[in-house]
Amino acid sequence: MASNDHDLQQFRKLRAQAAQKKQLEARRAELLPQCRDLAAQAEARKKERLDAEKELAGLESRGPLGLLYTIAGGKAQRLEDAQKALRTAKADDQQAAWALAEAQASLAQTERELESLSGLEDAFAASRQARREALRAAGLPQSQQLLTLEESLAHETALAQAVSDLCAQCRIALEAAQKNLRLAERAEQFRDFSTIELLQYTAAQTIQCQQTLEQGLTGLLAQAEEERLRLEEAQDDLLAQELPSI
């Protein structure tokens, strides 16, 4: 009994960690492009600051730019405008740098938390399998529920295979279209317009077929994944129950 209680607690713990890892992975997926965008923005704001510093330095110096505005007049106004532009550029540069640093810190923290959960999938799978075997052997009503869920999951696995087959068909259709387009390009060199038209028509048809298959693929993938996750969650709910006979 003590061993069964330990297995149950371990399963619950690993399940919670698996949910946490999924959230962390989603967070990382958001932070990665965010960091790239903020890095580009920070670089742009830095360049603007440097340009503003250069312009002001030129006005304040006795070099050609400063001399030009001294001769032409309006140097005081130019200096005031350049100083104002530099203050704005410095503020924007600092804000962009802070935003980037904050996002990078969040990403680093997320990576550390994910690293602490490395190897979780194998441990959770082993714990789940142990709970399944124990529940099957218990001969409880929940055992039959588990069997039903396993059969449904097997069905979803078969559906996933069908999706995989559809992927292969999409690739074949796309390769055929690309091949026909290459042939059309060659035929065009010889000005064989009848062949060109035929090949282009065939390519268009295969591309249309590929697009139709891709649409079906997208729908099947969404359906299969949604149902698989629902069934897996229902199964884990069942395995997480306290069952005295296990």
Residue pairs with C-beta under 8 A, 6 or more apart in sequence:
4 134
4 246
7 127
7 130
7 131
7 134
8 131
8 240
8 242
8 246
10 127
11 127
11 128
11 130
11 131
11 239
11 240
12 240
14 120
14 123
14 124
14 127
15 124
15 236
15 240
17 117
17 120
17 124
18 120
18 121
18 124
20 113
20 117
21 114
21 117
21 120
24 110
24 113
24 114
24 117
25 114
27 106
27 110
28 107
28 110
28 111
28 114
31 103
31 106
31 107
31 110
32 107
34 103
35 100
35 103
35 104
35 107
38 96
38 99
38 100
38 103
39 100
41 96
41 99
41 100
42 93
42 96
42 97
42 99
42 100
44 96
45 89
45 92
45 93
45 95
45 96
45 97
46 93
46 96
46 97
48 89
48 92
48 93
49 86
49 89
49 90
49 92
49 93
51 89
52 82
52 85
52 86
52 88
52 89
52 90
53 86
53 89
55 82
55 85
55 86
56 79
56 82
56 83
56 85
56 86
58 65
58 66
59 65
59 66
59 69
59 75
59 78
59 79
59 82
60 66
60 79
66 75
69 75
69 78
128 236
128 239
131 239
131 246
132 146
132 150
132 239
134 246
135 142
135 143
135 146
135 238
135 239
135 243
135 246
136 143
136 146
136 147
137 143
138 243
138 245
138 246
139 245
140 243
140 245
142 238
142 241
142 243
145 238
146 235
146 238
146 239
149 231
149 234
149 235
149 238
150 235
152 231
153 228
153 231
153 232
153 235
156 224
156 227
156 228
156 231
159 220
159 223
159 224
159 227
160 224
160 228
162 220
163 217
163 220
163 221
163 224
166 213
166 216
166 217
166 220
167 217
169 213
170 210
170 213
170 214
170 217
173 206
173 207
173 209
173 210
173 213
174 206
174 207
174 210
176 206
177 203
177 206
177 207
177 210
180 199
180 200
180 202
180 203
180 206
181 199
181 200
181 203
183 199
184 195
184 196
184 199
184 200
184 203
187 195
187 196
187 199
188 196
